[in-house]
Amino acid sequence: MSRRSRVILFIAIIVLALIFTRFIYIEVNKIIYKNRVSDYLITEMEYDEDEIAKVEGVYGFKMPEFYVAVVFKNEPYVEYLYVAHGSVSQYEYQIIDSQYKNLSQDELKNYEPRF
């Protein structure tokens, strides 16, 4: 193998390692944030596990970089978004079923007002 081939191979390995490392970083952080929010909902907010339909760690390209989407079984038409940077808090919600788009905050069962 020539010197030039070894250099190209070495550079290719480095590039692949960087890409793979970024992928692992994203996936591991999604799991960490999901676990933090799950723990918060069950221990601090005292939800039963069977009251929660979905907890999913999400990587976003804008701020916050990592957040968690939660859907509760009693409100399958609302997705609550949580951040877990330091302490866990609910920062937003999205109506995911257009049939309920006119729902007000007062009608939400799992909404946690910040103030």
C-alpha positions in Angstrom: 0.0 0.0 0.0 1.5 3.3 -1.0 1.9 6.3 1.3 -0.8 8.2 -0.5 -3.3 5.4 -0.1 -2.5 5.1 3.7 -3.1 8.9 4.1 -6.4 8.7 2.3 -7.5 5.7 4.3 -6.5 7.4 7.6 -8.5 10.6 6.6 -11.5 8.5 5.7 -11.4 6.7 9.0 -11.1 10.0 10.9 -14.1 11.4 9.0 -16.2 8.3 9.6 -15.3 8.3 13.3 -16.4 11.9 13.7 -19.7 11.2 12.0 -20.2 8.1 14.1 -19.3 10.0 17.3 -21.9 12.7 16.5 -24.6 10.0 15.9 -23.8 8.3 19.2 -23.8 11.7 21.1 -27.2 12.5 19.8 -28.7 9.1 20.5 -27.3 8.9 24.0 -28.5 12.4 24.9 -32.0 11.6 23.6 -32.1 8.6 26.0 -30.7 10.6 28.9 -33.3 13.4 28.5 -36.1 10.8 28.1 -35.0 9.1 31.3 -34.8 12.5 33.2 -38.3 13.5 32.1 -39.8 10.0 32.8 -38.3 10.1 36.3 -39.6 13.6 36.9 -43.2 12.7 35.8 -43.3 9.6 37.9 -41.5 10.7 41.1 -42.1 14.4 41.3 -45.4 14.8 39.4 -46.7 11.5 40.7 -48.0 10.1 37.4 -48.4 6.4 37.1 -46.4 4.8 34.3 -49.7 3.6 32.7 -51.0 7.2 32.5 -48.2 8.1 30.0 -48.7 7.0 26.4 -45.4 8.2 25.0 -42.1 9.7 26.2 -39.6 10.4 23.4 -36.3 12.1 23.4 -36.0 14.5 20.5 -33.0 16.2 18.8 -33.9 19.6 17.4 -31.8 21.8 15.2 -32.9 24.9 17.0 -33.0 25.8 20.7 -33.4 23.7 22.8 -31.2 21.2 21.1 -32.6 18.3 23.1 -36.1 18.1 24.5 -38.7 15.4 25.3 -42.1 15.0 23.8 -44.7 13.5 26.1 -48.3 12.3 25.3 -50.6 11.3 28.1 -53.3 8.7 27.7 -56.0 11.1 29.0 -55.0 13.6 26.2 -53.8 11.7 23.2 -54.4 14.8 21.0 -51.8 17.0 22.9 -48.0 16.6 22.9 -46.3 18.3 25.8 -42.7 19.4 25.4 -40.2 19.2 28.3 -36.7 20.4 28.7 -34.3 18.7 31.1 -31.3 21.0 31.1 -30.6 21.0 34.8 -34.1 20.9 36.2 -37.0 19.4 34.2 -39.8 21.7 33.1 -42.6 21.8 30.7 -42.1 24.6 28.2 -44.7 24.1 25.5 -47.5 22.0 24.2 -48.7 21.2 20.7 -52.2 20.1 19.6 -51.4 17.1 17.4 -55.0 16.4 16.4 -56.6 19.1 14.3 -60.0 18.2 15.7 -58.9 19.8 19.0 -57.1 22.9 17.6 -59.4 25.3 19.4 -58.6 23.9 22.8 -57.6 26.5 25.4 -54.9 26.1 28.1 -57.6 26.0 30.7 -59.0 22.9 29.1 -55.7 21.0 29.2 -55.5 18.3 31.8 -51.7 18.0 32.0 -50.6 21.6 31.4 -48.1 22.9 34.0 -48.2 26.7 34.0 -44.7 28.2 34.6 -45.9 30.9 37.0 
